[in-house]
Amino acid sequence: MEPKRLPREGKEGEFIDKSRWGAELSLTRSHLFWAAVLLLAAGAFFLLEKFQGDEQTDEQVHMYGWYAAGYVLLTLLGVVLCLIEFRIPHKWRRILGWVMLGAAPLGAFYAVDLINSTRILSFPLRKAVANYLCYLMVFAALYALCRRVWVTVFAAGAIFLTFGIANYFVVQFRGQPILPWDINSVGTAITVSGGYEYTPTQQMALAVMAFFCVTILAARVSPQGRGTGTRRFRMAERLTSLCMAIALFFLLFPANILSSLGISVWAWNQKVSSELTGIVAGFFANVQFVMVEKPEGYSEQAVKALGQQLDGTDEPVPLGEPGEMPTIVAIMNESMTDFSRMGTVRFEPDPLPYIHSLQDSGDMVWGTAYSSVYGGNTCNSEYEFLTGNTTAFLPVSSKPYQQYIDHEQHGLPRILKSYGYRCVAVHPGKRSAWQRDEAYPFLGFDEFLDGSAFDVPRRYEHGLTSDRSCYDQIVYEYENRGEDPLFLFNVTIQNHGGYEDEDFETTVRVADKPGEYPQAEQYLSLTRKSDDALKFLLDYFKKQPDPVVVLFFGDHWPNLEPEFVAELLGTNEDAMNIQSMMRKYEVPFFLWANYPLEGQEIRGVSLNYLSGLLLRAAGLEGTAYTKFLEQQREVLPVITAIGTIDQDGQVYKNGDATPYDDLLRDYAVLQYNHAFEEEARQTALFAR
């Protein structure tokens, strides 16, 4: 008896025997087209992965052979799947579809963590389950939307692969993984991404090819067409998937099941934290820090009580007597730090000879400042300096400019405006980077000059506006300042990563290992140019009859070769304790004036205190809040998002108990009122 022949699901005019299993070669135009597309994509991606056999060890060549063989096999498998039609009973197609929906999140988990070289093979079961649930939530939500297995596998897989690849490059360039608040920074990332080299890795190539194979397999063996199953069955599938996604959302976030499954965040070392927890689970675990909660003991009465205590305190002693309101220049220099102070690696020649000569002169205030960020997130350093607030009291890896600066904020610019200063911000990058164009007016700046508004010719170093061009613009603003006193805040960009410009002339070498760390040597050569540009600027101001005070500081360390950083610190990333980690956040600072300053070295100060020191150097009084900060600096000179250092040099990891918790609580209470209250803000504490 002939088997009953029914229309193939989703394709009119074709018939199959639904009661039998089988497979057949199908050389239709459509199948051949997709096979050709896959071959072309595979060839292009394979060629992008660089390999120079002459420069590789025998072991690396051997491993490359295994990679190439695996890549070719995956490509051939994908082509075969494109050209094969499977005859599978509909009931089994449903079962296979559900199996693929359950297995695909596990495959995505493995692919993302393979790309990022996490320690996935050593994960305990509960951590693996935690990661799986994160992926499953997204797959379930997408299936509820489309109810097509292959579409879900393709869309969710593409989302996670893109995230995994992006995370790999972000870690390479910034030293930190992608975190929830970085989503707001995509525009900024694109703006500064041109200086980096993007070379796909072997793990990426294998993961992408495996993704194509799984997607094609899903399209071949899962139910075909939108109309499969009764309407009630289709609704039940969607509803089940939606309920699963919602349930997982509540388990992962409000219920915070991730903590119970061993997923915890190391705020002070997010890179290692993500390696130990899994990339996506680590990302989701950070979501719990989105909300800014009121600090313990916060109330309007508590803020007023602190204000009353400050009323009876004296104004800090000035560090200089300019005689009249000086021109104030604050320069936050991109990725500027002084590796020679580590004492572990020698450089030839000295990358910062002029700055070192200033330090030796004894005519200025200088020392080591501590940033809260590493390898990027410049906006946080700006925020701490300009407001006196610390990101230590904000959610992990917050970006205040993008998250919280949406109303008028008090800080250094508004204090200076109360004296009649015109406040001008100068940054040669894109206006919208870190949403500076929106944040600066809220902070009190009268004008923001980006690169397109420069009045002087711009020169470039490794594709970015040079420090010298920024200082030429500062001179231009000074010479055209008018009658009002002037405050200039310059954020430079010259030394921004990456440090892989083949046309850039390297002039500074690592003395004992020349050429071994090309990124570090290119960075050091850039800082020497920064040093030369700074000499030009200060030589200019030395000759001016009117008083000028200059604050110079770095925003964070550059992200360089891990081996070089390990040599600097005497330990690698995995073995770092909090003391070693804090050294990665040291940046130089100094206060210079063309009038006498009380010369001194300050061995440790975090960026949130620098505006108070600048006011003292300018001979200007601050606010009750700046007085509080100066008093606190005597006890806790360093408070960052990573850790706190007391006056005796004792280091405490951020979040751990300290003997100074009461003082820190007072700071947190004042800061919350300062940054987040509008109607209940005690303005008299923060404004003159």
C-alpha distance (Angstrom), angle and dihedral (degrees) to the residues before:
residue distance angle dihedral
M1 . . .
E2 3.79 . .
P3 3.81 113.8 .
K4 3.78 115.7 -113.1
R5 3.80 109.4 -95.9
L6 3.78 118.4 -144.6
P7 3.79 132.8 -179.2
R8 3.78 113.7 -86.6
E9 3.79 108.7 -107.5
G10 3.78 111.6 -98.6
K11 3.83 95.5 3.7
E12 3.78 122.3 82.7
G13 3.78 121.9 -142.6
E14 3.82 96.9 20.0
F15 3.77 122.8 105.4
I16 3.77 135.0 -161.5
D17 3.76 136.9 176.6
K18 3.81 102.3 -108.3
S19 3.76 94.3 -165.8
R20 3.81 96.8 64.4
W21 3.80 137.2 66.6
G22 3.78 120.9 -132.8
A23 3.78 148.7 122.8
E24 3.78 133.8 -135.3
L25 3.78 138.3 -175.8
S26 3.80 111.1 -103.1
L27 3.80 116.2 -166.2
T28 3.76 97.7 178.9
R29 3.78 119.5 149.5
S30 3.80 91.0 -107.5
H31 3.80 94.1 51.0
L32 3.80 92.8 46.6
F33 3.79 90.5 48.8
W34 3.80 93.4 54.4
A35 3.79 91.8 44.7
A36 3.81 89.5 53.3
V37 3.81 91.6 47.6
L38 3.80 90.0 51.6
L39 3.80 92.1 49.7
L40 3.80 92.5 49.5
A41 3.81 92.5 47.4
A42 3.79 91.5 47.0
G43 3.80 92.0 50.2
A44 3.79 93.2 47.9
F45 3.80 93.5 48.0
F46 3.81 91.4 46.5
L47 3.80 91.6 53.3
L48 3.80 91.7 50.3
E49 3.80 91.0 61.5
K50 3.80 102.2 85.8
F51 3.78 121.5 -136.3
Q52 3.80 127.2 173.4
G53 3.78 108.3 -176.9
D54 3.81 94.1 -167.4
E55 3.80 90.9 61.3
Q56 3.82 97.0 45.5
T57 3.77 130.4 89.0
D58 3.81 120.1 -118.3
E59 3.80 89.3 -104.4
Q60 3.80 91.6 52.6
V61 3.80 91.3 48.4
H62 3.81 88.9 50.2
M63 3.81 91.9 50.4
Y64 3.79 90.0 47.4
G65 3.79 88.7 55.7
W66 3.80 90.9 55.0
Y67 3.80 90.3 47.2
A68 3.81 92.7 50.2
A69 3.80 91.4 48.7
G70 3.80 92.1 49.5
Y71 3.79 91.7 47.0
V72 3.80 92.7 50.8
L73 3.81 91.7 47.9
L74 3.81 91.6 51.1
T75 3.80 90.2 48.4
L76 3.80 92.0 50.7
L77 3.79 90.6 46.8
G78 3.80 89.7 52.9
V79 3.81 91.7 49.9
V80 3.80 91.7 48.9
L81 3.80 91.2 49.6
C82 3.81 88.9 51.6
L83 3.81 90.5 55.4
I84 3.80 99.8 42.0
E85 3.80 127.0 87.3
F86 3.80 114.7 -159.4
R87 3.80 122.5 -149.0
I88 3.80 104.4 -149.0
P89 3.80 127.3 160.0
H90 3.78 111.1 -108.5
K91 3.81 93.9 -118.3
W92 3.80 89.8 57.2
R93 3.78 91.7 45.9
R94 3.79 88.1 60.0
I95 3.79 91.5 48.7
L96 3.80 92.6 47.0
G97 3.80 90.0 47.8
W98 3.79 91.6 54.0
V99 3.79 90.7 46.4
M100 3.80 90.5 52.2
L101 3.80 91.3 47.9
G102 3.79 88.9 53.6
A103 3.81 95.1 44.0
A104 3.81 99.5 41.4
P105 3.85 94.8 71.6
L106 3.80 88.3 54.7
G107 3.79 90.5 50.8
A108 3.81 91.3 48.3
F109 3.80 89.8 50.0
Y110 3.79 91.6 52.3
A111 3.84 93.2 44.9
V112 3.83 95.4 49.8
D113 3.79 93.2 46.9
L114 3.81 91.9 43.4
I115 3.81 89.0 55.6
N116 3.82 90.8 49.8
S117 3.83 96.0 43.2
T118 3.79 94.9 -127.0
R119 3.79 121.9 165.5
I120 3.79 92.7 -100.1
L121 3.80 94.7 144.1
S122 3.79 90.4 60.0
F123 3.82 95.7 46.6
P124 3.80 113.9 123.6
L125 3.80 114.3 -123.8
R126 3.80 94.8 -101.0
K127 3.83 92.9 55.8
A128 3.80 90.2 48.7
V129 3.83 89.3 50.2
A130 3.82 90.2 49.5
N131 3.80 91.2 54.4
Y132 3.80 92.3 43.8
L133 3.81 91.2 54.4
C134 3.82 90.8 52.3
Y135 3.80 91.3 54.4
L136 3.82 93.5 40.7
M137 3.81 91.0 56.3
V138 3.80 91.4 59.9
F139 3.81 94.0 43.6
A140 3.82 91.1 49.8
A141 3.80 92.6 49.4
L142 3.80 92.3 50.2
Y143 3.81 92.8 47.2
A144 3.81 89.6 51.7
L145 3.81 87.6 56.4
C146 3.81 100.7 46.0
R147 3.86 107.2 13.6
R148 3.79 89.8 -150.7
V149 3.77 116.7 121.2
W150 3.78 98.2 -153.1
V151 3.83 92.7 44.6
T152 3.81 90.0 51.2
V153 3.80 92.4 47.7
F154 3.79 91.4 47.5
A155 3.83 97.5 44.6
A156 3.81 97.6 42.4
G157 3.79 92.1 41.0
A158 3.80 91.2 50.8
I159 3.82 91.0 49.0
F160 3.79 93.6 51.3
L161 3.81 95.8 40.5
T162 3.80 90.6 51.1
F163 3.80 89.8 48.2
G164 3.81 92.1 47.9
I165 3.80 94.0 48.8
A166 3.81 92.4 45.0
N167 3.81 90.0 48.8
Y168 3.81 90.7 52.4
F169 3.81 92.4 54.9
V170 3.81 93.4 42.4
V171 3.82 89.4 54.4
Q172 3.81 90.6 48.4
F173 3.80 93.2 50.3
R174 3.81 102.5 32.8
G175 3.80 104.5 22.4
Q176 3.82 91.1 -127.6
P177 3.82 131.8 86.3
I178 3.79 125.2 -115.7
L179 3.80 110.9 -79.9
P180 3.82 130.3 -166.9
W181 3.81 94.6 -96.5
D182 3.79 91.9 52.8
I183 3.80 88.5 75.7
N184 3.81 86.7 76.2
S185 3.81 88.9 52.2
V186 3.80 98.5 59.9
G187 3.81 92.1 107.6
T188 3.79 91.6 50.8
A189 3.80 91.4 46.8
I190 3.80 91.2 53.1
T191 3.80 90.4 48.6
V192 3.81 94.1 57.0
S193 3.81 98.8 31.3
G194 3.79 97.6 92.5
G195 3.80 96.2 84.5
Y196 3.80 95.3 61.8
E197 3.77 132.0 85.8
Y198 3.81 116.3 -125.4
T199 3.78 111.3 -159.9
P200 3.81 116.9 165.8
T201 3.78 114.6 -126.9
Q202 3.79 128.4 -133.9
Q203 3.80 89.4 -108.2
M204 3.82 90.0 55.6
A205 3.79 91.9 49.8
L206 3.81 93.0 50.3
A207 3.80 92.4 45.0
V208 3.82 92.8 50.3
M209 3.79 93.2 48.7
A210 3.80 91.6 46.9
F211 3.82 88.2 50.2
F212 3.80 91.2 54.1
C213 3.80 91.2 48.6
V214 3.80 93.6 49.9
T215 3.81 91.9 47.1
I216 3.82 92.2 50.7
L217 3.81 90.9 46.4
A218 3.80 90.4 51.0
A219 3.79 90.1 51.5
R220 3.82 90.6 50.3
V221 3.81 102.3 45.9
S222 3.82 105.9 27.6
P223 3.84 124.7 85.4
Q224 3.79 111.8 -68.4
G225 3.78 126.8 -133.9
R226 3.77 132.7 14.7
G227 3.77 94.7 -94.1
T228 3.80 99.2 63.8
G229 3.77 112.8 131.1
T230 3.78 130.0 9.6
R231 3.77 121.0 -58.8
R232 3.80 90.3 -107.7
F233 3.80 90.8 51.3
R234 3.81 91.9 49.3
M235 3.79 91.6 50.3
A236 3.80 90.5 47.8
E237 3.82 91.2 52.9
R238 3.79 92.7 49.5
L239 3.79 93.0 45.5
T240 3.81 92.3 48.0
S241 3.79 91.6 50.4
L242 3.79 92.3 46.3
C243 3.81 92.6 49.2
M244 3.80 89.6 48.8
A245 3.82 91.8 51.2
I246 3.82 92.3 47.4
A247 3.80 92.5 46.4
L248 3.79 91.5 50.1
F249 3.80 90.4 47.8
F250 3.80 91.7 55.5
L251 3.80 92.0 43.9
L252 3.80 93.1 50.0
F253 3.80 99.0 43.0
P254 3.82 119.9 19.4
A255 3.81 91.9 27.9
N256 3.84 91.9 37.6
I257 3.78 93.6 -148.3
L258 3.81 88.1 168.1
S259 3.80 90.4 77.1
S260 3.80 90.4 52.6
L261 3.80 88.9 52.0
G262 3.80 93.0 54.2
I263 3.81 99.7 -97.2
S264 3.80 109.5 139.3
V265 3.79 132.1 160.7
W266 3.79 124.0 -123.2
A267 3.79 98.5 -154.3
W268 3.79 90.4 -173.6
N269 3.83 93.4 54.2
Q270 3.78 111.2 23.3
K271 3.80 93.3 165.9
V272 3.80 95.0 61.0
S273 3.80 89.9 36.6
S274 3.81 91.8 59.3
E275 3.80 90.8 46.0
L276 3.80 90.4 55.2
T277 3.80 96.7 43.5
G278 3.80 105.1 32.3
I279 3.78 126.5 -96.4
V280 3.81 100.3 -97.3
A281 3.81 96.4 36.5
G282 3.80 88.5 50.5
F283 3.80 90.3 49.8
F284 3.82 92.3 49.5
A285 3.81 92.1 44.7
N286 3.80 88.8 60.2
V287 3.81 91.1 57.3
Q288 3.80 88.6 78.1
F289 3.81 87.6 70.6
V290 3.81 95.1 58.9
M291 3.79 96.5 99.6
V292 3.79 121.2 71.5
E293 3.79 106.1 -137.9
K294 3.76 125.0 -159.5
P295 3.81 110.1 -98.6
E296 3.77 120.0 -108.1
G297 3.80 111.0 -80.9
Y298 3.80 93.8 17.8
S299 3.79 118.3 154.4
E300 3.77 137.8 133.8
Q301 3.80 88.3 -106.9
A302 3.81 91.2 53.4
V303 3.80 90.7 53.0
K304 3.81 91.9 48.8
A305 3.81 90.9 48.7
L306 3.80 90.6 53.6
G307 3.78 89.2 48.9
Q308 3.79 91.3 53.7
Q309 3.81 90.3 51.7
L310 3.80 90.0 52.8
D311 3.81 93.6 49.2
G312 3.78 91.1 74.5
T313 3.80 97.0 48.0
D314 3.79 125.0 101.1
E315 3.78 125.1 -113.7
P316 3.83 112.2 -104.1
V317 3.81 115.4 -97.2
P318 3.84 112.9 -96.9
L319 3.81 117.3 -108.1
G320 3.79 91.6 -149.2
E321 3.81 142.2 16.1
P322 3.81 109.0 -140.6
G323 3.82 93.0 172.0
E324 3.80 91.8 -133.2
M325 3.77 136.3 28.1
P326 3.81 104.4 -64.2
T327 3.76 129.1 -145.4
I328 3.79 104.0 -99.0
V329 3.80 120.4 -147.5
A330 3.82 121.9 -176.9
I331 3.80 116.9 -173.2
M332 3.79 120.4 -168.9
N333 3.79 103.2 -168.9
E334 3.79 117.4 -149.9
S335 3.83 115.0 -110.1
M336 3.80 91.2 -17.3
T337 3.76 118.5 162.9
D338 3.80 136.7 142.5
F339 3.80 110.0 -121.4
S340 3.80 92.0 176.7
R341 3.82 89.1 72.4
M342 3.81 89.0 65.5
G343 3.80 88.4 72.6
T344 3.81 93.0 -150.4
V345 3.82 103.2 93.3
R346 3.81 128.7 40.1
F347 3.79 124.4 -143.0
E348 3.80 130.4 -158.4
P349 2.95 116.5 -120.8
D350 3.81 109.1 14.2
P351 3.85 105.8 -94.7
L352 3.84 93.1 -150.1
P353 3.83 107.4 32.5
Y354 3.81 96.2 148.7
I355 3.81 95.3 48.5
H356 3.82 89.6 48.2
S357 3.81 90.5 51.1
L358 3.81 89.8 52.6
Q359 3.80 90.5 50.8
D360 3.79 90.9 50.9
S361 3.80 92.6 49.7
G362 3.82 94.5 70.9
D363 3.82 90.1 -143.7
M364 3.77 97.8 112.7
V365 3.81 145.2 43.8
W366 3.78 110.1 -101.9
G367 3.75 143.3 151.3
T368 3.78 146.9 114.6
A369 3.78 119.9 -37.8
Y370 3.80 125.1 -167.8
S371 3.79 124.2 -135.2
S372 3.80 126.9 -157.6
V373 3.81 94.9 -139.6
Y374 3.79 136.9 60.1
G375 3.79 128.9 -151.5
G376 3.82 94.5 -9.3
N377 3.82 146.7 -5.8
T378 3.78 92.2 102.0
C379 3.80 90.9 172.2
N380 3.82 91.1 71.7
S381 3.79 91.4 58.3
E382 3.81 89.4 50.2
Y383 3.79 90.9 49.4
E384 3.79 94.4 51.5
F385 3.80 93.0 47.5
L386 3.80 97.5 45.0
T387 3.81 98.2 43.1
G388 3.81 105.5 29.6
N389 3.81 87.5 -127.9
T390 3.79 122.4 126.7
T391 3.79 127.0 -136.1
A392 3.82 86.6 -141.7
F393 3.82 86.6 88.4
L394 3.81 94.8 47.1
P395 3.81 128.8 81.9
V396 3.79 114.2 -76.3
S397 3.81 112.2 -75.7
S398 3.80 94.1 -0.1
K399 3.80 119.1 170.4
P400 3.84 103.1 -146.5
Y401 3.80 95.0 -171.3
Q402 3.79 90.1 59.0
Q403 3.78 100.9 32.4
Y404 3.78 109.3 33.2
I405 3.81 112.6 15.1
D406 3.79 97.2 91.0
H407 3.81 98.5 117.6
E408 3.80 138.3 38.0
Q409 3.82 112.0 -56.7
H410 3.78 127.9 -165.1
G411 3.77 120.3 -136.1
L412 3.78 143.2 109.1
P413 3.84 97.6 -34.9
R414 3.82 93.2 52.5
I415 3.81 91.9 45.2
L416 3.80 89.3 53.8
K417 3.81 92.0 44.2
S418 3.81 87.5 58.0
Y419 3.84 86.3 62.5
G420 3.80 91.0 50.5
Y421 3.82 98.3 -98.5
R422 3.77 122.1 153.8
C423 3.80 105.6 -133.8
V424 3.80 118.3 -148.0
A425 3.82 127.4 178.4
V426 3.81 118.4 -155.7
H427 3.80 123.2 -165.5
P428 3.82 122.4 152.5
G429 3.81 94.7 -151.5
K430 3.77 128.6 86.5
R431 3.82 114.8 -52.6
S432 3.79 94.0 -129.1
A433 3.83 95.3 50.9
W434 3.81 107.7 124.0
Q435 3.85 84.8 -4.1
R436 3.80 89.7 -82.5
D437 3.80 89.8 153.5
E438 3.82 88.0 64.3
A439 3.82 99.2 34.4
Y440 3.81 99.7 48.4
P441 3.84 96.3 62.1
F442 3.83 90.2 49.2
L443 3.82 88.5 51.8
G444 3.80 91.6 52.9
F445 3.80 106.0 -100.1
D446 3.78 114.8 150.2
E447 3.79 94.9 -156.8
F448 3.80 139.1 15.0
L449 3.80 119.2 -156.9
D450 3.79 114.7 -164.2
G451 3.79 124.2 -179.0
S452 3.79 93.4 -81.4
A453 3.82 90.5 57.7
F454 3.82 97.3 52.6
D455 3.79 114.4 128.5
V456 3.80 93.0 -158.4
P457 3.81 130.4 64.7
R458 3.78 112.2 -88.1
R459 3.79 121.1 -130.8
Y460 3.78 122.5 -164.7
E461 3.79 138.7 -138.8
H462 3.82 117.2 -164.9
G463 3.80 88.6 -17.4
L464 3.82 97.7 -50.2
T465 3.80 132.4 99.8
S466 3.79 108.9 -87.2
D467 3.79 125.6 -119.7
R468 3.80 88.0 -120.9
S469 3.81 90.1 60.5
C470 3.81 90.2 50.8
Y471 3.79 90.1 51.4
D472 3.81 91.1 47.5
Q473 3.80 86.8 56.9
I474 3.82 90.6 48.5
V475 3.81 89.4 53.3
Y476 3.81 89.4 48.4
E477 3.82 91.4 51.8
Y478 3.81 90.9 46.8
E479 3.78 93.4 51.1
N480 3.82 91.0 48.4
R481 3.79 97.4 39.8
G482 3.80 99.9 122.2
E483 3.79 123.7 -153.1
D484 3.82 100.0 -45.6
P485 3.81 119.2 85.2
L486 3.80 111.9 -103.2
F487 3.81 133.7 -129.7
L488 3.80 114.4 -169.1
F489 3.79 120.8 -171.2
N490 3.80 111.1 -170.1
V491 3.82 122.8 -171.2
T492 3.81 107.7 -170.4
I493 3.80 126.3 -153.6
Q494 3.82 107.0 -170.7
N495 3.81 97.3 103.6
H496 3.79 96.4 47.6
G497 3.81 115.4 131.3
G498 2.94 148.0 -75.5
Y499 3.72 104.6 79.4
E500 3.81 99.2 -167.4
D501 3.81 103.0 100.5
E502 3.80 105.4 141.6
D503 3.82 91.6 -162.6
F504 3.80 94.5 54.9
E505 3.80 116.2 103.9
T506 3.79 111.7 -126.7
T507 3.81 110.6 -143.7
V508 3.82 102.1 166.3
R509 3.80 122.8 63.6
V510 3.77 136.2 -169.3
A511 3.80 96.1 -108.7
D512 3.80 100.4 -139.6
K513 3.81 97.4 34.7
P514 3.80 108.3 31.1
G515 3.78 112.6 -172.5
E516 3.79 95.1 8.7
Y517 3.81 93.9 102.8
P518 3.83 105.8 36.9
Q519 3.81 94.9 168.7
A520 3.80 92.4 51.7
E521 3.81 91.4 46.9
Q522 3.81 92.3 49.9
Y523 3.80 89.8 49.2
L524 3.82 92.1 48.8
S525 3.79 90.1 49.2
L526 3.80 89.2 53.6
T527 3.81 91.6 51.2
R528 3.79 89.4 53.2
K529 3.80 87.9 57.4
S530 3.81 87.6 49.4
D531 3.79 88.5 52.4
D532 3.82 91.2 51.9
A533 3.82 91.4 48.5
L534 3.79 91.2 50.1
K535 3.81 90.0 53.1
F536 3.80 89.0 54.4
L537 3.81 91.8 52.2
L538 3.80 97.7 46.3
D539 3.81 92.1 43.5
Y540 3.79 86.7 55.6
F541 3.82 93.9 50.2
K542 3.82 92.1 45.9
K543 3.78 87.8 66.7
Q544 3.81 95.8 50.9
P545 3.82 117.9 102.7
D546 3.82 94.1 -149.7
P547 3.82 119.0 77.8
V548 3.80 117.6 -94.8
V549 3.80 128.5 178.7
V550 3.81 122.3 -166.7
L551 3.80 128.1 -162.4
F552 3.80 114.4 -164.8
F553 3.82 124.6 -175.6
G554 3.79 141.7 150.2
D555 3.79 122.4 -114.1
H556 3.81 99.6 -146.8
W557 3.80 145.1 -38.2
P558 3.80 120.5 -72.7
N559 3.79 118.1 -113.3
L560 3.81 106.0 -113.5
E561 3.80 139.4 158.3
P562 3.84 109.4 -40.3
E563 3.80 89.7 -135.6
F564 3.80 91.1 56.0
V565 3.81 91.9 48.8
A566 3.80 90.3 48.0
E567 3.81 89.7 52.4
L568 3.80 90.7 49.5
L569 3.80 93.2 50.3
G570 3.79 98.0 34.5
T571 3.81 91.6 -125.0
N572 3.79 139.0 66.0
E573 3.78 127.2 -115.4
D574 3.80 96.1 -95.5
A575 3.80 94.8 53.2
M576 3.81 98.1 45.5
N577 3.77 119.8 126.1
I578 3.79 123.1 -162.9
Q579 3.82 92.0 -89.8
S580 3.81 91.9 56.2
M581 3.78 91.7 42.0
M582 3.80 92.9 54.3
R583 3.80 89.9 57.5
K584 3.81 88.2 64.7
Y585 3.79 88.0 65.5
E586 3.81 98.6 52.4
V587 3.80 116.1 119.3
P588 3.81 130.6 170.6
F589 3.78 123.8 -108.8
F590 3.79 136.6 176.1
L591 3.79 140.6 174.8
W592 3.82 114.3 -141.8
A593 3.79 129.3 176.9
N594 3.78 137.1 177.7
Y595 3.81 86.0 -127.9
P596 3.83 126.9 60.7
L597 3.80 117.2 -69.0
E598 3.77 128.1 -172.7
G599 3.81 96.4 -102.9
Q600 3.79 115.2 -138.5
E601 3.79 143.3 140.5
I602 3.79 117.3 -120.6
R603 3.77 107.7 -159.5
G604 3.77 96.5 -160.2
V605 3.80 135.6 11.9
S606 3.79 131.4 148.9
L607 3.79 121.3 -131.6
N608 3.80 94.2 -107.3
Y609 3.83 89.1 69.7
L610 3.81 97.8 50.0
S611 3.81 97.0 85.5
G612 3.82 89.4 57.3
L613 3.79 90.9 51.8
L614 3.80 89.9 47.7
L615 3.81 91.7 53.8
R616 3.80 90.1 50.6
A617 3.81 91.0 50.0
A618 3.81 89.2 50.7
G619 3.81 90.4 51.0
L620 3.82 91.9 -119.3
E621 3.78 130.0 134.4
G622 3.77 119.4 -123.7
T623 3.79 132.6 -161.9
A624 3.79 136.3 -77.8
Y625 3.81 87.0 -91.5
T626 3.81 93.9 53.9
K627 3.83 88.7 48.1
F628 3.79 89.0 52.9
L629 3.80 90.6 50.4
E630 3.81 93.0 50.0
Q631 3.82 90.4 50.5
Q632 3.78 90.7 48.2
R633 3.81 92.3 48.1
E634 3.80 89.1 63.9
V635 3.82 89.3 61.8
L636 3.82 103.2 27.5
P637 3.81 107.0 23.6
V638 3.80 93.1 172.7
I639 3.80 126.1 46.7
T640 3.81 115.9 160.3
A641 3.78 138.7 153.5
I642 3.82 86.8 -98.5
G643 3.78 103.9 45.6
T644 3.79 149.7 -34.4
I645 3.81 128.2 -112.4
D646 3.79 121.1 -161.2
Q647 3.81 128.6 -148.9
D648 3.82 90.1 -89.0
G649 3.81 93.9 54.3
Q650 3.81 95.6 -105.7
V651 3.81 111.1 150.4
Y652 3.81 124.1 -144.2
K653 3.79 124.3 -172.1
N654 3.80 112.8 -121.6
G655 3.80 108.9 -95.4
D656 3.80 95.8 24.1
A657 3.79 121.4 113.5
T658 3.82 116.0 -94.3
P659 3.81 135.7 -179.0
Y660 3.82 86.1 -111.1
D661 3.80 99.6 59.2
D662 3.81 93.1 119.9
L663 3.80 91.5 54.6
L664 3.79 91.4 45.3
R665 3.79 89.7 49.5
D666 3.81 90.5 53.9
Y667 3.80 89.3 51.1
A668 3.82 91.2 48.7
V669 3.80 91.4 49.9
L670 3.81 93.1 50.9
Q671 3.79 92.4 44.2
Y672 3.80 93.5 51.1
N673 3.79 90.5 52.3
H674 3.80 89.9 45.2
A675 3.81 97.2 48.5
F676 3.79 107.7 28.5
E677 3.78 110.6 25.5
E678 3.79 118.9 84.0
E679 3.77 107.9 164.6
A680 3.83 94.3 27.9
R681 3.81 96.3 40.9
Q682 3.80 114.0 129.0
T683 3.80 92.3 -135.5
A684 3.80 93.7 -179.6
L685 3.82 89.0 69.0
F686 3.79 94.0 56.2
A687 3.81 104.9 32.9
R688 3.79 134.3 55.6
